[in-house]
């Protein structure tokens, strides 16, 4: 059975080779000052676009924060697509001064379809060309006052797509919300900031991103309709050589799920969406790596390639060992080996994720807005949150997954969030 042990060790080595570059990302961020855009004298016109489904409890807070931006109000507009709403989302948004389009389509469901509808309606009404770029938010977001001014500085550098610093409204709620929060902070700090420093393409994560007018115009709306339209957009940008920028000074907050059921549903959709994007763009990414020597393509391939596949190969080796041992009558020995392998794997996963969470917690301490005790506890529960991705990712392989709404109810201003500590 030595050959199976050799395979297991080879899988571990392959995993290390695939993701070692992210260790260099961390080192770069720790020793290099982040690239900061120079102050721009040009003030561009922006449209904030929001897709909302039954979000009357929270969307008012987002609109208020967008109206309080430290930026000339005449250069900003707010557009909402009330997507299959059965509550008062549309009426509330109109009362707050947003332009609202209502969409009812039970077949083409999801944020990608809603954005596509909104952009096409804006074109139809002759307002699309009034804006230099569009900034996409989810209804539960809250935005710092300096958000769009910081994004404008980065946009003026020539980037046609930009992502921003994603923080959370409810870090302190429980181990699930803090798990999400630490992961998103890590994405912003140790992935996108490093990419920006190293002059490679960043990646959009769900919400809080800007897209140039011309990109939307060229695809006549929004053509990304997988379950993770943000990842699909980022992947296609890497393939096309479109470099996504990152603005660390543009801060927004979003609400994280607090129940395992809601979190499972949401992350099941994300996991399925990653598989969809891998199936659709995997070959093109590999081609970009070898024909254009594109690091961005490699980076995105490692982002969407499920590490779970390597883990399942290891588990498969364990299953083969058990089967082979049954045939040879040496089941106790095989079970002992498998238990050692699985316990070692769990310890390695926990230890690695603990270090990821600890480094993020230490460097982003002042940006985590909750009591000290909850910050400390969260670094110990973060690995448990990440380990739950394993069964979710396995479930996603076999499950038929569609888009379903996530309940939002937390209303806080940016100032209230920052005072939570």
N, C-alpha and C positions, 0 to 999 in steps of 0.2 A: 504493500500500500504506500510505499515511499513516493511513487509517482503522483498520488493524490496530494500528499503533503507538499510536493514540489509545485503542483498547480496552485495550491492555496497560497504558498509563499510568492509565487509569480503574480498572482492577482493583487496581493498586497503591494508588491513592487510597482506594478502597473498603475495602481491607484496613486501611489506616491509620485510617480513620474508625471502623471496627468495633471496633478493639482499643486505640485511644488511651486509653480510660478506665483501662486497666490500668497505664498510665504514671502516672496520678494515684494509683492504688493504691500504687505504689512510693513516690511522694512523700509520701503520707500516713503510711506506715509509718515513713519515715525522719525525719519531723518530729513525729510524734505518739506520745505514750506509749500503750502498749497498754491497752485497758480490762481492768481486773482486778476479778474478783468479790470482794465483801466476804466476810469469813469468816462462814460460816453456823453458827448455833447448832443448827440442825435437822439431824439425821443421818438420811438416808433409807436405805431398804433396797434393795439392788441384787442382781441376778442377773447374773453374767458368763455369756454364752452363746458357745459356740465350735462352729463347724462344722469337722469334721476328716475327712479321707480319707487313711488310711494315713500318719499323722503320728507314729508311735511314737518317732521319733528326736528330735523337738523339742517335742512338746506338754507333756512333763513340766516343761520349763523355764518355760513359760508358767504352768502351774498353780502351780508353786513361787512365782513372782513375784506371782501373785494372792493367794496365802496369806500373803505377807509385807507386805501393804498396811498403811500407817499409818492404820488405820481399824478400828473395832470388828468383830472377826471374826464375831460373832453376827448382824451386819447384812448379811453377804455370803455368797453361795452361788455355786457353779460348776456349770454345766450344759453337757454336751457331747453333740452329736449325732455319733455315729460313722457317717459316711455312706458306705455301700458299702465298708466297710473289709475288707481281707483279711489284715491284720496284727494286732498286739496293742494297737492304739490304745485300744480299749474297756477291756480288762483293766487297762492301765497307768493310765488315768484313774480307774477305780474304786479302784485301790490307793492313789491319791493323794487320795482323798476327794471326787471329783467325782460328780455325778449323771449317769449316762450313759444315753442312748437310742440304740439301734442301728437304723439305717434301711437297707433294701435295696430300691432302685428304680433299675433301669437305663434307664428311659424318661424320667422327670422328673429330670434330672441337673443339678446346680449348687447353689451356695450358697443362692440364694433359696428353692429347694424344700426344702433341708435345714433352714433356719431356720423355714420355715412348719410343717414337720413337728414340730420341737422345741417351738415355742410351742403348737401344738395338743395335743401330748402333755402339756405342763405344765398346760394347762387341764383336760384329761381327768383328770389325777391330782390336781387340786385345789390345786396349788401356785402357779399363775400369779398369783393375786391377793395373794400374800404379798409382792410386790415393787413398789416405786414406779417402777422403771425397769430397763431391761435394757441391758447394755453388751456390745457385739459385738466379738469378737476373732477373728483367724485363728490357727491352731495354732502358727505359727512366731513369733508375737509375744513380746516380753518387755516388762514394764511396770515403770516406776519406782515406788518405794515410796509416793510421795505422789500417785500418779495419781488414785485414786478420791476422795481428800479434796479435791483441786483441782476435780474434776468435780462433786462435791457442792456446792461453793460456787457454781459457775455454774448448776447445776440449780436451786438455791434462788432464783436470780434470776427464775425463771419460764420458762426455755427448756425446750421439750418434746423437743428433739433437739439434740445437741451433738456436735461433732467435736473432735479433739484434735491435739496436735503429733506428727507422724509423722517419726521418725528411723530410722536403719538399723543393722542388726547388722554389716554387712560392707561398709562404704563402700570400704575399701581393697582389696577383692578384685581388681578390674580396671576397665576403662573402662565396662563395662556396668553393674556394680553402682553405681559412683560416679555414672553418668548418671541412673539411677533415683533415687538418694539426693538429688542436687542438685535434681531436679525436685520431689520430695516436700517437701523443705525450702522450696523456693520457693512451693509451693502453700500450705503452712502460714503462712509469713511474709508473703508479698506478695499472697496472695489472701484467705485466711480471716482473718488478723489485720486486714487493711484493711477487709474486709466488717464485721467486728465493731466496729472503730473507727467506721465510718460508719453503723452501725445498720441494715445490710441483711443478708439471709440468706446464711449460709455454705454450703459444700457438703461433703458426706461423701465421703471418698476410701477406699473399699475396706474399711477395718477401723478399730478404735479409735474407735467412736462409741457414743453413748448415745441411747436412744429411750424416751420416757415410756410407762408401762404403758397409758395410755388410747389412745395411737395404735395400739399393737399390738392392743389389745382391740377397737377400732372396726373394724379391717379383719380381725378374727378370724384372726390369724396374720401372715404376711408375704406380701403379694400381688405383690411385685416379682420377676419371673422372666426378665427379659431377661439378656443376657450381662454387663451392667453394672448389677446391681441397686442398687448404691450411687448411681450417677448417676441412675437412674430414680427412686429415692426422693427425692433432692435436687431433681430437676426437678419432681416432683409437689408437693413442699413449697412451691416457689416459686409454682406455679400456685394452690395452695390458700391461700396467704398464711401458711403455717406457717414462722416464722422459725427457722432453724437457728443455734445459737450456736457459739462457738469458745472453747476453753480452752487457752491457750498454756502454762500451767503443768502440764498433764497430758501427760506424755511417754511414748511407747511406741516400741519398735523392731521392725522386721520385716526379714526376710531377703530380699535381692534376688537375682534370677537372675544367673548368671555366664557363661552360654554364650549365643551369639547365637541358637542354635536354640530354647532355652527362652524367651528374651526375645521372639523372633519369635512363637512360639505364644501367649504371654501377651498381648502387645500387639495381635496380630491379633484376639484375642477382645475386647479393649477397644475397638479401632477398630470392629469389627462391632457391638458393643454400643452405641456412640455413634450409629451409623446407625439402629439399632433405636429408640433413645430419641427421636432426632430425628423419625423417621417417626411415632412414636406420640404425641408430645407437642408437636411443632413448632407446629401450628396453635394449640394452647391457649396456648403461650408468647407467640406473636405477639398473640393476643387479649388476654392479660393486660397486654402492653406498652401497647396502645392504649386498652383499656377501663378498666384500673385504674391506668395510668401506673406500672406496676410495674418498678422498676429490677432487682429480683431476677429477674424473668422475662427481661429483656434480658440480664442477666449469665449466666444459665443457657443462654439461646439461643446466646450467643457461646461458651460453654463446650462445648456439644455440636455446634455447627455446625462442620463440618470446614473448617479453613482450607485444606485440600487442594483443596476445590472451586474456590476462587479461583485457586489455583496451576494447577490443571488447565485452567481457562479460558485462562490465559496460555499454557500449553503448546499448547492447541488453536489459539490464534491463530498460534503458530509453525508448527504443522502446516499450517494453511491457507496461510501464506506460502510454504512449501516447495512445496505443490501448485500454487499460483498461479504461482510462479516457473518450475516445470517447464513449464507451459503456455506461458509467455512466453519460455522459453529463457534465463532469467536465474538459474539455480540457484546459481552461486557467490555472487552478491550476497545471495540469500535465506539461504543457509547461513551466511554471515558474520554477518548480522543475528541469526539464531537462536542462533548460538554466543555472540554478545555478550550476548544476552538471558539465556541459560542460565547463562553464567559469572557474569554480574552477579547473577542470582537466587541462585546458590550462595554467592557472596560476601556478599550481604545476609543470607541465612539464617545463615551461619556467624557473621558479625559481631554480628547481633542476639542469637543464642543465647549467644555468648561474653559479651556484656554482661550478659545475664540470669544466667548462671552466675557471673560475676565478682562482681556485686552480692550475690548469695546467699552466695557463698563468704566474702566479706569480713564481712558482717553476722552470719553464722552460724558463723564460724570456730571459736569455742569449743565449739560443739555438734557439730562434725564430728570424729569420733574416729578419727584415723589420723595417720600421720607427715606432717610438713610438706611433704616433697617430693611425696607422693602427692596431697595437697590441691591443690598448685599444678598438677601435671600434669592433674588432673581437670577443671580449668576450660578447658583446651585440648581435651580429648577430649569434653567435654559437648556441644558443637555437633554433633559427628559422631554421637553417640548420638541426638540429636534429629532429625538429618537422615534417619536410618534409618526414622523414622516415615513418610516419604514413600512408599517402596515398600510398606511394611506397610499403609498406609491404602489404597493402590491395590489391593493384593491383597485386602483385606477387602471391597471393593465386589463382587468377583466370586466370592469363596470361600464355600463352605458351612462355617460355623464352629460348632463345638459347644464345650461346656465340657470341658477336660482338666486334670488335676492338674499342679501345678508341684512339682518335687522340692525338699525342704528337708532340711538336715542339720546346720546350724550351731547349736551349743549354747553360749551365752554368757549370763552374768548381766549385768544392767545395769551393775554395777560393773566387770566385765571389759571390757565394750564401752567404757566411759568411760576405762579405763586404756590403751586401745589406742594413744592418741596418745603 
